[in-house]
Amino acid sequence: MRIIVIGAGPAGSTAAETAARLGAEVVLVEKKMEIGSPVQCGGFIPEASELRDLLPDAVLPETLVGIPERCILNRTKVQRLYAPSGRSAEFPVAGRCVDRRSFDRHLAHRAARAGAQLIVGTEADVCGGSIRLKGRREGIIDADVVIGADGPSSKVARAIGAVQRDEPGICLEYEMVGVDIDRDAAEMYFGERWAPGGYAWIIPLGGDVANVGVGVRRSYIQGKMDLAAILRRFVEEHPHAGELLRNGETVAVMRGIVPAGGMPDMIQSGKFLLAGDAAGHVMATSGGGVPLAMVAGRIAGEVASAPGNLEIYTQRIERELGGPLRGSVMIRRIVDRAMRSDRSIELIFSLLDPMTMKDIQRGRLPAPLEKLRSLLTV
């Protein structure tokens, strides 16, 4: 049994390790020359206790439960949300702020030690039922199963006709040093001026270092989209965040795309499986995807390495991740109406208590949000 995994992010490396430990011959292909770089994620991963509540039906990989301390830069205690007016709400969330370069390499190292063959600096294209390699390795290789964990612009997804739903989020992030932030809080900021169609964030990485970014959607922006100008405005002009970031200096710039529309209609076709961002395994309410990607990678590795019907993959994903994914998409579509104006965002903050906001982040539709839906459709 030969399995080719395309993409050595959290989903791909987890799938490769899982399948290799189950005795399959695994080839893990990564187009980047350096796994984990450039970083395309804020690096916030809830603690295992939070994840069990977020994904109650999922079996969490041990690599997600016990992240090595060397990969954890900081731990947070609360999540704080800011309305456009500056009013805030917070709720307890135990979180780990990880070094994604270190964490992604840790997962790839585990896959290699389990027996997977790693090929970096090499692009993989679907060529009929085979995979064509181009880069440090050239040629065509065949496999019994192909796992596409190649991100939101997945070539594997395109090859099997899987189409991402809804508009993706577009993100730009700075790593900043010299900031004066609350090291215990992961913060989200909302408002037309600061992050149209999404939110801005500050994720503390320990000491005076933080990831500061914005995620927006193109349809919410009037005229030309200048993501750098939006982030610069947030850093320099936001009444609260601007004070925290005033003396900061940018030491890295990171970009990414977040598929926040849920799973496409198809995540398995023939011998091809999709996992992680390639399959829309992202919480639409927050854009968080690493935990879901790793659960999906584990399932993909197990299904791919066992002889039998690969169609069971969709059923297993649905069983472990379907509820939270569907709930988060439903909530995001309701809240989308509010994102069109600061007044509507303020209404959300006035109607919902902090713990209800936490439920919403986790894809649970509370009664107050149903009330909000009716108010926004009037």
C-alpha positions in Angstrom: 0.0 0.0 0.0 1.6 3.3 -1.2 0.2 6.6 0.0 1.2 10.0 -1.3 0.5 12.9 1.0 0.8 16.3 -0.7 1.5 19.1 1.8 3.5 18.9 5.0 1.4 21.2 7.2 -0.4 19.9 10.3 -2.9 17.9 8.3 -0.4 16.3 5.9 2.3 15.5 8.4 -0.4 14.0 10.8 -1.8 11.9 7.9 1.7 10.8 6.9 2.7 9.8 10.4 -0.6 8.0 11.1 -0.4 6.0 7.9 3.3 5.1 8.3 2.7 3.9 11.8 0.0 1.6 10.5 2.5 0.0 8.1 1.8 1.8 4.8 4.5 3.1 2.5 4.2 6.8 2.7 5.7 9.6 0.6 5.1 13.2 1.9 5.7 15.9 -0.7 6.1 19.6 0.2 6.6 22.4 -2.3 8.4 24.7 0.2 12.1 24.3 0.6 11.7 24.7 4.3 8.8 23.1 6.1 6.9 25.6 8.4 8.2 28.7 6.6 6.9 31.1 5.6 4.3 31.0 8.4 0.7 31.6 7.3 -1.1 31.3 10.6 -1.5 33.3 13.9 -0.3 30.3 15.9 -3.1 30.1 18.5 -4.2 26.6 19.5 -6.5 26.0 22.4 -5.4 23.7 25.2 -6.6 20.1 25.1 -9.4 20.7 27.6 -10.8 23.5 25.4 -10.5 21.4 22.3 -12.4 18.5 23.8 -15.3 21.0 24.4 -14.9 22.5 20.9 -14.7 19.1 19.1 -16.6 16.7 21.5 -16.9 13.9 19.0 -13.4 14.0 17.7 -10.5 11.7 18.7 -7.6 14.2 19.2 -4.2 13.2 18.0 -1.6 12.9 20.8 0.5 15.5 18.9 -2.4 18.0 19.4 -3.0 17.2 23.0 0.7 17.3 24.1 2.4 19.9 22.1 6.1 20.0 23.1 7.0 22.9 25.4 9.8 24.0 23.0 7.1 24.8 20.5 4.9 26.9 22.9 5.9 30.6 23.1 3.2 31.7 25.5 0.0 30.6 27.2 -3.1 32.7 27.4 -6.1 32.6 29.8 -8.8 34.7 28.1 -10.1 35.7 24.8 -11.1 39.4 24.5 -13.3 40.9 21.8 -13.5 44.6 21.0 -16.5 46.3 19.3 -16.0 49.2 17.0 -16.8 51.6 19.8 -14.1 50.2 22.0 -16.3 48.3 24.4 -15.0 44.9 25.1 -16.2 41.5 26.2 -14.0 38.6 27.4 -14.4 34.9 28.3 -12.0 32.3 29.6 -10.0 30.3 27.0 -6.9 28.4 27.9 -4.7 28.8 24.8 -1.2 27.9 23.5 0.6 30.4 21.3 2.9 28.2 19.3 5.9 28.8 17.1 4.5 27.4 13.8 7.9 26.9 12.2 9.0 24.8 15.1 5.6 23.0 15.5 5.3 22.1 11.8 8.8 20.8 11.7 8.1 18.8 14.8 5.2 17.1 13.1 7.2 16.4 9.9 10.0 15.0 12.0 7.6 12.6 13.6 6.3 11.5 10.2 9.8 10.8 9.0 10.7 8.9 12.1 7.5 6.8 11.7 8.9 5.8 8.2 7.4 8.3 5.8 9.7 9.5 3.0 9.9 13.3 2.8 10.4 15.2 -0.4 10.7 19.0 0.0 11.2 21.7 -2.5 9.0 19.8 -4.9 5.6 20.6 -6.5 3.1 17.8 -7.0 0.5 17.9 -9.8 -2.3 15.4 -10.4 -1.7 13.7 -13.8 -4.6 11.4 -14.3 -4.4 8.9 -11.5 -0.7 9.6 -11.0 1.4 12.4 -9.4 3.9 14.4 -11.4 6.8 15.8 -9.3 8.6 19.0 -10.3 11.5 20.6 -8.5 14.2 18.9 -6.4 12.6 15.6 -7.5 11.3 15.0 -11.0 9.2 12.3 -12.4 5.8 10.6 -12.1 4.9 8.4 -9.2 1.9 6.2 -8.6 0.0 5.5 -5.4 -2.9 3.5 -4.1 -4.2 6.6 -2.2 -3.4 10.3 -2.6 -4.1 12.7 0.4 -4.4 16.3 -0.7 -3.4 18.4 2.3 -2.1 21.2 0.1 -3.8 24.2 1.5 -6.7 26.5 0.5 -5.5 26.7 -3.1 -5.3 22.9 -3.3 -4.3 21.4 -6.7 -5.7 18.1 -5.6 -9.1 19.7 -4.8 -9.2 21.3 -8.2 -8.3 18.0 -9.9 -11.2 16.2 -8.4 -13.6 19.1 -8.9 -14.0 20.0 -5.2 -15.0 23.7 -5.0 -14.6 25.7 -1.8 -17.8 27.3 -0.6 -18.2 31.1 -0.1 -15.7 33.8 -0.1 -12.3 33.1 1.6 -10.7 35.4 4.1 -7.5 37.1 3.1 -5.0 37.7 5.9 -1.9 39.8 6.5 0.1 39.5 9.7 3.1 41.2 11.3 5.3 39.7 14.0 6.1 42.7 16.2 8.5 43.3 19.0 8.5 46.0 21.6 4.7 46.0 22.1 3.0 46.6 25.4 0.2 44.0 25.5 -1.7 41.8 27.8 0.2 38.6 27.7 -2.7 36.6 29.1 -5.2 37.6 26.4 -5.7 36.7 22.7 -7.6 39.7 21.4 -10.0 40.2 18.4 -11.0 43.6 17.1 -14.1 44.2 14.9 -15.2 47.2 12.8 -15.5 48.4 9.2 -12.5 50.6 9.5 -10.2 48.0 11.1 -11.1 44.7 9.4 -14.0 44.8 6.9 -15.8 41.5 6.8 -13.5 39.9 9.4 -11.4 40.9 12.4 -8.0 42.1 13.5 -6.1 40.3 16.2 -3.3 40.5 18.7 -1.8 37.1 19.8 0.9 37.5 22.5 4.0 35.3 21.8 5.6 36.0 25.2 7.4 39.0 26.5 7.0 42.0 24.3 6.4 40.0 21.1 3.1 39.5 19.4 1.5 38.4 16.1 -0.7 41.3 14.9 -2.9 40.8 11.9 -6.1 41.4 10.0 -8.4 39.0 8.1 -10.8 40.6 5.6 -13.1 39.7 2.7 -12.9 41.4 -0.6 -16.6 41.9 -1.0 -16.7 44.1 2.2 -14.2 46.6 0.8 -15.2 49.5 -1.2 -12.8 50.3 -4.1 -9.3 49.0 -4.4 -8.2 46.5 -1.7 -5.0 47.5 0.0 -4.5 45.0 2.8 -1.2 46.5 3.9 -2.9 49.9 4.4 -5.7 48.3 6.4 -3.3 46.6 8.8 -1.1 49.7 9.0 -4.2 51.8 9.9 -5.1 49.3 12.7 -1.6 49.3 14.1 -1.3 53.1 14.0 -4.8 54.4 14.5 -6.9 52.1 16.5 -7.8 53.9 19.8 -6.9 50.9 22.0 -4.7 48.7 20.0 -2.7 51.6 18.6 -1.6 52.5 22.2 -0.5 48.9 22.8 1.5 48.7 19.6 2.8 52.3 19.4 6.5 51.4 20.1 6.5 48.1 18.3 8.7 47.2 15.3 7.8 44.7 12.6 10.3 41.9 12.3 8.3 39.6 9.9 5.4 39.8 7.5 3.1 36.8 6.8 0.2 36.3 4.4 -2.4 33.7 4.0 -5.9 32.7 2.8 -8.5 31.2 5.1 -11.3 29.0 3.5 -14.2 29.9 5.9 -17.2 28.5 4.0 -17.2 25.0 5.3 -16.4 21.8 3.5 -17.0 21.4 -0.3 -19.6 18.9 -1.4 -16.8 16.4 -2.1 -13.8 15.6 0.0 -13.2 12.2 -1.5 -13.2 11.0 -5.0 -11.8 7.7 -6.2 -8.4 7.3 -4.5 -8.1 11.0 -3.6 -8.9 12.4 -0.1 -8.8 16.0 1.0 -7.8 17.2 4.5 -7.2 20.5 6.3 -7.6 23.8 4.5 -7.9 21.9 1.2 -11.1 20.4 2.5 -12.4 23.5 4.3 -11.7 22.1 7.7 -11.7 25.5 9.4 -14.0 27.0 12.0 -15.9 29.7 10.0 -16.5 31.8 13.1 -12.8 32.3 14.0 -10.7 31.1 11.0 -9.0 28.6 13.3 -8.0 25.4 11.5 -5.0 23.6 13.0 -6.9 21.4 15.4 -9.5 20.4 12.8 -6.7 19.8 10.2 -4.9 17.5 12.5 -8.0 15.5 13.4 -8.8 15.2 9.6 -5.2 14.2 8.9 -5.4 11.4 11.5 -8.6 10.2 10.0 -7.2 10.4 6.4 -4.1 8.4 7.5 -6.2 5.7 9.1 -8.6 5.3 6.2 -5.9 5.4 3.6 -3.8 2.7 5.2 -6.7 0.3 5.7 -7.8 -1.9 2.7 -11.4 -1.2 1.9 -13.8 1.5 0.8 -12.3 5.0 0.9 -15.8 6.5 0.9 -15.9 5.8 4.6 -13.6 8.9 4.9 -16.4 11.3 4.4 -18.6 9.5 6.9 -15.8 9.6 9.6 -15.1 13.2 9.0 -18.8 14.0 9.3 -19.0 12.0 12.6 -16.0 13.7 14.2 -16.1 17.2 12.7 -19.4 17.7 10.9 -21.4 19.3 13.8 -18.9 22.0 14.7 -18.1 22.8 11.1 -21.8 23.1 10.0 -22.6 25.2 13.1 -19.8 27.6 12.6 -20.8 28.2 8.9 -24.4 28.7 9.9 -23.4 31.3 12.6 -21.0 33.1 10.3 -23.7 33.5 7.7 -26.0 35.1 10.3 -23.2 37.4 11.6 -22.2 38.3 8.0 -25.2 40.6 7.9 -24.0 42.4 11.0 -20.5 42.8 9.5 -21.8 45.2 7.0 -22.1 48.0 9.5 -20.5 49.0 12.9 -24.0 49.7 14.2 -25.0 46.0 13.7 -21.7 44.8 15.3 -22.5 47.0 18.3 -25.9 45.3 18.5 -24.3 41.9 18.8 -22.2 43.1 21.7 -25.2 44.6 23.4 -27.4 41.4 23.0 -24.9 38.7 23.8 -23.2 37.9 27.1 -19.5 36.8 27.0 -20.2 33.1 27.5 -22.7 33.1 24.6 -20.0 34.7 22.5 -17.8 31.8 23.4 -20.5 29.3 22.3 -20.7 31.2 19.0 -17.0 30.9 18.5 -17.4 27.1 18.9 -20.1 26.8 16.3 -23.1 26.6 18.7 -26.2 28.5 17.8 -27.7 30.0 21.0 -31.2 31.5 21.3 -30.0 35.1 21.4 -28.4 34.7 18.0 -31.7 33.6 16.6 -33.2 36.8 17.9 -30.3 38.7 16.3 -31.1 37.0 13.0 -34.6 38.3 13.1 -33.4 41.8 13.9 -30.9 41.9 11.1 -33.5 40.8 8.5 -36.0 43.5 9.4 
